[in-house]
Amino acid sequence: MGGVDKVKRQHDQGRLTVRERIDKLIDKGSFHEIGAVSGIGEYDAHGELKHTTPANCVFGRARIDGRTAVVVGDDFTVRGGSADASISAKPLMAEEMAHDFRLPIVRIIEGSGGGGSVKTIETKGAANLPGGIGGTRWYRFTLENLSRVPVVALGLGSVAGLGAARLAASHYSIMTKNSAMFVAGPPVVKRLGQDLSKQDLGGADIQTRAGAVDHAVETEEEAFACARRFLSYLPSSVHELPPTLPCTDDPERSEEALMKAVPRSRRQVYKMRPIIEAVVDKGSFFEVAPNFGRPVIVGLARLEGRAVMVLASDPFHYGGSWTSDACQKVVRWVDFAETFHLPVVYLMDCPGFMIGLDAEKSATIRHGVRAMAAVNQTTVPWCTVIVRNAFGVAGVVHQPADRFSIRYAWPSAYWGSLPLEGGIEAAYRADIDAAEDPAAKQKEIEDRLNKLRSPFRSAEKFWVEEIIVPRKTRSLLCEFARLAEPLRTVGPPTGMTTRP
């Protein structure tokens, strides 16, 4: 590696070395390293080796929970992981191996991730042209793997430039809370007049709220555990199906708490995550990107051992209204479910798109119709449970268009073109203004319309197929997973690319 002093410095800063990280990520003793002796050698006049600078990329094959994967990591003890000490063929070969052998790939990233340094100009004797000879091949495989194999990236230190791109070009990215990620670090940004620390510029709170990184954890060991768990729900490639695990949780388990999970008052919020935990296999819900697009909860879970993608509304954030970032979150993870053949369960409480000046400035409706397109393009089985609200254009996006999907509603469900609140004042303004008691008149109209809005009226006209007792939700979702199992198909989805 970079020498005893550099290894000590890594440990003194609370970080593991790349080989220690690999050992903690993988099944014990399963790492088969490739290119272990690669580096930059210096020779004397007689051709004898004087000194070697090891390549600052370590990669190979390993088993993670019994399944083979490619693991590639940056060695920060050698020139801070920069291009000065890199052997460009190594990270490229890692991506090629994952691509051609249809294996998941885990990237352990620190520093610039094999990217540039201004010292490279002097050490190489020329300035590097981005994407020059051979460079575009590396980018091709790095991005093409997103539509082929599961890609996990861990940011474990200061990650900049190319390293930041490699971290973002993944299906699931994790960083430790004492790490930072940025396109360019504080010394470069300072030239713009922004004198910021690493954390102020690209700390975990900033990057997870922006959606550039999916999750932040306290320790590197937690990051490795998250990576392993994420992969456990997925096939090794799009040419396989997600694994089904043995299940000891009764699929007919009835949760009495669900009968009171939604308050009778529609103005009162409630917690959606306990509902998710109650209906999926116990302990199987694995949430992703919790700090981004917070009106929508996304995660992986199991139903009777079968892997599914869960979408759910969170009424604690804008009442569950779809903001522009919530729409982007839906696009990304619906694409992900389609790519890896995961049936979708949607627990819905969406009063529509977010409204107001900020919503218009962030082009919410444009992101919203992209979310609609993503949902409509899916071919995986889909089951929706309308827990409470379903309104407006965003309400339309609760199931794919023009194909059958299973849809249930709880008795607390409530839907329409727009909520009564606000709509009554617009539609019945003349009647309300003419009344002796305008407030009483408005209440009378609201009560009358609420009776017509009952989900049972919609069920009479077959606008919703089935109103269910909430305690039976798990049983019906497990049945959906059983019905969906033979419908899943292998192979890359047509016309879709999973976005990073």
C-alpha positions in Angstrom: 0.0 0.0 0.0 1.3 3.6 0.6 3.6 2.6 3.4 3.4 2.3 7.2 3.1 6.0 7.8 0.3 6.4 5.3 -1.6 3.4 6.7 -1.2 4.9 10.2 -2.5 8.2 9.1 -5.6 6.5 7.6 -6.2 4.8 10.9 -5.5 7.9 13.0 -8.3 9.7 11.0 -10.7 6.9 11.9 -10.8 5.3 8.5 -10.0 1.7 7.4 -7.7 0.9 4.6 -9.1 -0.4 1.3 -8.2 -4.1 2.0 -9.6 -3.9 5.5 -12.8 -2.5 4.1 -13.1 -5.3 1.5 -12.6 -7.9 4.3 -15.4 -6.4 6.3 -17.8 -6.2 3.3 -17.4 -9.7 1.9 -17.8 -13.3 3.1 -14.7 -14.2 5.1 -11.7 -15.4 3.0 -13.6 -15.2 -0.3 -11.7 -12.3 -2.0 -9.9 -13.3 -5.2 -7.8 -10.2 -6.0 -6.9 -9.4 -9.6 -3.8 -7.3 -10.5 -2.3 -7.4 -7.1 1.2 -6.7 -8.3 0.3 -3.8 -10.6 1.9 -0.4 -10.1 4.4 2.0 -11.4 8.0 0.7 -11.2 11.3 2.5 -11.2 14.3 0.6 -12.6 18.1 1.2 -12.6 20.4 1.2 -15.6 20.7 -2.6 -15.3 16.9 -3.2 -15.3 16.7 -3.9 -11.6 13.7 -2.7 -9.7 14.5 0.2 -7.4 11.0 1.3 -6.2 7.4 0.5 -6.9 4.4 2.8 -6.3 1.4 0.3 -6.0 -1.7 1.0 -8.1 -4.2 2.8 -5.9 -7.1 0.6 -7.1 -7.7 -2.8 -5.6 -10.3 -5.1 -7.2 -11.4 -8.7 -7.6 -14.2 -11.1 -7.1 -15.7 -12.1 -3.8 -18.8 -13.6 -2.3 -21.3 -11.5 -0.5 -23.9 -13.6 1.4 -22.8 -16.5 -0.7 -23.2 -14.8 -4.1 -20.3 -13.7 -6.3 -19.8 -10.0 -6.8 -17.2 -7.6 -8.1 -15.6 -5.4 -5.5 -13.4 -2.4 -6.4 -11.9 0.1 -4.0 -9.6 3.1 -4.0 -6.4 3.0 -1.9 -6.2 6.5 -0.4 -2.8 5.7 1.1 -1.3 6.0 -2.4 -1.4 9.6 -3.7 -4.9 10.1 -2.2 -6.5 7.8 -4.8 -5.6 10.3 -7.6 -4.6 9.5 -11.2 -0.9 10.0 -10.5 -0.6 6.4 -9.2 -3.5 4.8 -11.0 -3.5 2.0 -13.5 -6.5 2.9 -15.6 -7.1 -0.6 -16.8 -8.0 -1.8 -13.3 -11.2 0.1 -12.5 -12.2 -0.3 -16.2 -11.7 -4.1 -15.9 -13.8 -4.2 -12.8 -16.7 -2.6 -14.6 -16.2 -4.8 -17.6 -16.1 -8.0 -15.5 -19.4 -7.0 -13.7 -20.9 -6.2 -17.1 -19.9 -9.3 -19.1 -20.1 -11.9 -16.3 -23.4 -10.3 -15.0 -22.2 -9.7 -11.5 -23.2 -7.0 -9.0 -20.5 -4.5 -8.4 -19.6 -2.6 -5.2 -17.4 0.5 -5.4 -15.5 1.6 -2.3 -14.6 5.2 -3.1 -12.3 7.7 -1.4 -10.5 10.7 -2.8 -11.0 11.5 -6.5 -11.6 7.8 -7.2 -8.8 7.5 -9.8 -9.5 11.0 -11.1 -7.2 13.8 -11.8 -4.8 16.0 -9.9 -3.0 19.1 -11.1 0.2 17.2 -10.4 -0.8 14.7 -13.1 0.3 17.3 -15.7 3.8 17.2 -14.4 4.0 13.5 -13.7 2.5 12.5 -17.0 4.2 15.3 -19.0 0.9 16.4 -20.6 -2.6 17.5 -19.6 -5.3 14.9 -19.8 -8.1 15.5 -22.3 -11.3 14.4 -20.5 -12.8 11.4 -22.3 -9.7 11.1 -24.5 -8.4 7.9 -25.9 -9.9 5.0 -24.0 -11.7 7.3 -21.5 -15.1 7.1 -23.0 -14.9 3.3 -22.8 -14.7 3.6 -19.0 -17.7 5.9 -18.8 -19.6 3.6 -21.1 -19.3 0.5 -18.8 -19.8 2.6 -15.6 -23.1 3.9 -16.8 -24.2 0.9 -18.9 -24.0 -1.3 -15.8 -26.9 0.6 -14.4 -29.2 -1.2 -16.8 -27.5 -4.6 -16.3 -26.4 -5.4 -12.8 -26.9 -4.0 -9.3 -24.4 -1.2 -8.5 -23.7 -0.1 -5.0 -21.2 2.7 -4.1 -19.8 3.7 -0.7 -18.3 7.1 -0.1 -15.9 6.7 2.8 -13.9 9.9 3.1 -13.6 13.0 0.9 -14.9 12.2 -2.5 -14.4 14.6 -5.4 -14.5 14.9 -9.1 -14.5 11.5 -10.9 -15.0 9.8 -7.5 -18.2 11.8 -7.0 -19.5 10.8 -10.4 -18.7 7.1 -9.6 -20.6 7.5 -6.3 -23.6 9.0 -8.0 -23.6 6.5 -10.9 -25.1 3.8 -8.7 -28.4 2.3 -7.8 -27.7 2.8 -4.1 -25.1 5.1 -2.6 -24.0 5.3 1.1 -21.7 7.7 2.8 -20.4 8.0 6.4 -21.5 11.1 8.2 -17.9 12.3 8.6 -17.3 12.0 4.9 -18.0 14.6 2.2 -18.7 14.6 -1.5 -18.4 17.4 -4.1 -17.7 18.0 -7.7 -14.8 20.3 -6.6 -13.4 20.7 -3.1 -13.1 23.7 -0.8 -9.8 25.1 -2.3 -11.3 25.2 -5.8 -14.7 26.5 -4.7 -13.0 29.3 -2.7 -12.1 30.9 -6.0 -15.8 31.6 -6.4 -15.8 33.5 -3.2 -17.3 30.6 -1.2 -15.0 29.8 1.8 -16.5 26.6 3.0 -15.4 23.5 5.0 -15.8 20.1 3.5 -18.9 19.4 5.6 -20.5 22.8 4.7 -19.9 22.1 1.0 -20.7 18.5 0.6 -21.5 16.8 4.0 -23.9 14.0 4.4 -26.9 16.2 5.3 -26.5 18.3 2.2 -26.0 15.3 -0.2 -28.8 13.1 1.2 -31.3 16.0 1.1 -30.3 16.9 -2.4 -30.7 13.3 -3.5 -27.1 12.9 -4.7 -26.5 10.2 -2.1 -29.1 7.9 -0.8 -28.1 7.2 2.8 -25.7 8.3 5.5 -24.5 6.2 8.4 -22.2 6.7 11.4 -19.6 4.0 10.7 -18.0 2.2 7.9 -19.3 -1.1 9.3 -22.9 0.2 9.0 -22.2 1.1 5.4 -21.0 -2.4 4.6 -24.1 -3.9 6.4 -26.4 -1.6 4.3 -24.7 -2.6 1.1 -25.1 -6.3 1.9 -28.7 -5.9 2.8 -29.6 -3.9 -0.3 -28.1 -6.6 -2.6 -30.0 -9.3 -0.8 -33.3 -8.2 -2.4 -31.9 -8.2 -5.9 -30.9 -10.7 -8.6 -27.2 -10.8 -9.7 -28.3 -9.2 -13.0 -31.3 -8.3 -15.1 -31.1 -11.8 -16.6 -32.2 -13.4 -13.3 -35.1 -12.9 -10.9 -34.9 -11.6 -7.3 -34.3 -14.4 -4.8 -37.1 -15.6 -2.6 -36.1 -16.4 1.0 -37.7 -18.7 3.5 -40.4 -16.9 5.5 -41.5 -17.6 9.1 -44.0 -14.7 9.3 -47.6 -15.9 8.8 -48.9 -14.4 5.5 -52.4 -14.4 7.2 -51.1 -12.4 10.2 -53.9 -9.9 11.1 -52.8 -6.5 12.6 -55.6 -5.1 14.7 -53.6 -1.8 15.0 -54.3 -1.1 11.4 -58.0 -0.6 12.2 -57.1 2.7 14.0 -54.0 3.6 12.0 -55.7 6.4 10.1 -57.5 9.1 12.2 -61.1 9.9 11.4 -60.3 13.6 11.1 -58.8 14.1 7.6 -56.8 17.1 9.0 -54.9 14.9 11.4 -51.7 13.3 10.3 -50.5 9.8 11.0 -47.4 7.7 10.6 -47.1 5.6 7.5 -44.0 3.6 8.4 -45.7 1.6 11.1 -48.3 0.6 8.5 -45.6 -0.6 6.1 -43.9 -2.6 8.9 -47.3 -4.1 9.8 -48.1 -5.5 6.3 -44.7 -6.7 5.1 -42.7 -9.6 6.5 -41.5 -8.6 10.0 -38.2 -6.7 9.8 -37.9 -6.9 6.1 -38.6 -3.2 5.2 -35.3 -1.5 4.0 -35.9 2.1 3.3 -33.8 4.0 0.7 -33.3 7.7 0.2 -35.2 8.7 3.4 -34.0 12.4 3.3 -34.9 13.1 -0.3 -38.4 13.6 -1.8 -39.8 13.1 1.7 -43.5 13.1 0.8 -42.8 9.7 -0.8 -41.4 6.7 1.2 -39.5 4.2 -0.9 -37.9 0.9 0.1 -37.4 -2.8 -0.5 -39.4 -5.4 1.5 -40.6 -9.0 1.4 -44.0 -10.5 1.3 -43.9 -14.2 2.3 -40.2 -14.1 1.4 -40.7 -12.6 -2.1 -38.9 -9.3 -2.8 -41.0 -6.2 -3.7 -40.6 -2.5 -4.1 -42.7 -0.4 -1.7 -43.9 3.1 -2.5 -45.8 4.9 0.2 -47.1 8.4 1.0 -45.9 10.3 4.1 -48.6 12.7 5.2 -46.0 14.3 7.6 -44.4 16.0 4.7 -46.7 18.4 2.8 -49.6 16.1 3.5 -48.1 13.6 1.1 -48.4 16.0 -1.9 -45.9 15.3 -4.6 -43.2 17.9 -4.8 -40.7 18.1 -7.7 -38.1 16.1 -5.8 -40.8 13.5 -4.7 -41.6 13.1 -8.4 -37.9 12.6 -9.3 -37.8 10.0 -6.5 -40.7 8.1 -8.0 -39.2 8.1 -11.5 -35.9 6.8 -10.2 -37.2 3.9 -8.1 -40.0 2.9 -10.4 -37.4 2.5 -13.1 -35.3 0.5 -10.6 -38.2 -1.8 -9.9 -38.7 -2.4 -13.6 -35.1 -3.0 -14.2 -34.7 -5.7 -11.6 -38.2 -7.3 -11.9 -39.6 -6.2 -8.6 -43.4 -6.1 -8.2 -44.6 -2.7 -6.8 -46.8 -2.1 -3.8 -48.1 1.4 -3.4 -49.7 2.5 -0.1 -51.3 5.8 -1.3 -52.3 8.9 0.5 -51.7 11.7 -2.1 -53.8 14.9 -2.1 -52.2 15.9 -5.4 -49.2 17.8 -6.6 -47.7 20.4 -4.3 -49.1 23.9 -5.1 -47.8 27.4 -4.7 -45.0 29.6 -5.9 -42.2 27.3 -4.9 -43.9 24.4 -6.6 -44.2 26.4 -9.8 -40.6 27.5 -9.6 -39.4 23.9 -9.3 -41.4 22.8 -12.4 -43.4 20.3 -10.3 -45.8 19.5 -13.1 -43.0 18.7 -15.5 -41.4 16.3 -13.1 -44.9 15.0 -12.3 -45.7 14.0 -15.9 -42.3 12.3 -16.1 -43.3 10.3 -13.0 -46.6 9.4 -14.7 -44.6 8.2 -17.8 -42.3 6.1 -15.7 -45.2 4.4 -14.0 -47.0 3.8 -17.3 -43.9 2.3 -18.9 -43.6 -0.4 -16.2 -44.5 -4.0 -17.0 -44.0 -5.4 -13.5 -47.1 -6.4 -11.5 -48.5 -3.5 -9.4 -50.8 -3.4 -6.4 -52.2 -0.2 -4.9 -53.9 0.3 -1.5 -55.6 3.7 -1.3 -55.2 4.4 2.4 -56.6 7.9 2.4 -56.3 10.7 -0.3 -56.2 10.3 -4.1 -56.7 13.6 -5.8 -55.8 15.4 -9.0 -53.3 14.5 -11.7 -50.9 13.1 -9.1 -53.8 10.9 -7.9 -54.0 9.4 -11.4 -50.5 8.1 -11.0 -51.5 5.4 -8.5 -51.3 2.5 -11.1 -50.0 2.0 -14.6 -52.4 3.0 -17.4 -54.0 0.5 -19.9 -53.1 -2.7 -18.1 -54.6 -4.6 -15.2 -53.3 -4.0 -11.7 -54.7 -4.9 -8.4 -56.3 -2.0 -6.4 -57.8 -1.9 -3.0 -59.1 0.9 -0.8 -59.4 1.2 3.0 -62.7 2.7 4.3 -60.7 5.8 5.1 -60.1 6.4 1.4 -61.2 9.7 -0.1 -60.8 10.8 -3.7 -61.8 13.2 -6.5 -60.6 15.8 -8.9 -59.7 18.0 -6.0 -60.3 18.1 -2.2 -63.5 19.6 -1.0 -61.5 22.1 1.1 -61.1 25.2 -1.1 -63.1 23.7 -3.9 -66.5 24.3 -2.2 -65.7 28.0 -1.8 -65.0 28.2 -5.5 -67.9 26.1 -6.9 -70.6 27.3 -4.4 -69.5 30.9 -3.8 -72.9 32.4 -4.9 -74.9 30.0 -2.6 -72.6 30.7 0.3 -72.6 34.5 -0.1 -76.5 34.5 -0.4 -77.0 32.5 2.8 -78.0 34.2 6.1 -75.3 32.1 7.8 -72.5 31.6 5.2 -70.5 29.3 7.6 -73.5 27.1 8.2 -74.3 26.9 4.5 -70.7 25.9 3.7 -70.9 23.2 6.4 -74.2 22.0 5.0 -72.7 21.7 1.5 -69.6 20.0 2.8 -71.6 17.4 4.7 -73.8 16.7 1.6 -70.8 16.2 -0.7 -68.9 14.1 1.8 -71.8 11.6 1.8 -71.5 11.4 -2.0 -67.7 11.1 -1.7 -67.9 7.9 0.4 -65.7 5.2 -1.1 -68.7 2.9 -1.0 -70.5 5.1 -3.5 -67.5 4.7 -5.8 -67.5 0.9 -5.3 -71.1 0.8 -6.3 -70.1 2.2 -9.7 -67.0 -0.1 -9.8 -64.7 2.9 -9.8 -62.7 1.1 -7.1 -62.7 -2.7 -7.2 -62.7 -3.6 -3.5 -62.9 -1.9 -0.1 -61.1 -4.0 2.4 -60.8 -4.3 6.2 -57.4 -2.8 7.0 -56.4 -5.7 9.2 -56.5 -8.0 6.1 -54.1 -5.9 4.1 -51.1 -8.2 4.7 -53.0 -11.3 3.6 -54.0 -9.6 0.4 -50.6 -8.3 -0.4 -49.0 -11.7 0.2 -51.6 -13.1 -2.2 -50.5 -10.4 -4.7 -46.9 -11.4 -4.4 -47.8 -15.0 -5.1 -49.8 -14.0 -8.1 -47.0 -11.8 -9.3 -44.3 -14.4 -9.0 -44.9 -16.3 -12.3 -45.4 -13.0 -14.2 -41.9 -11.7 -13.6 -39.8 -12.0 -16.7 -36.0 -11.9 -17.1 -33.9 -9.8 -19.4 -33.3 -6.1 -19.8 -36.5 -4.1 -20.0 -37.2 -2.6 -23.4 -37.1 1.1 -23.9 -36.0 2.0 -20.4 -32.7 2.9 -18.8 -32.2 3.0 -15.0 -31.1 6.5 -14.1 -28.5 7.0 -11.4 
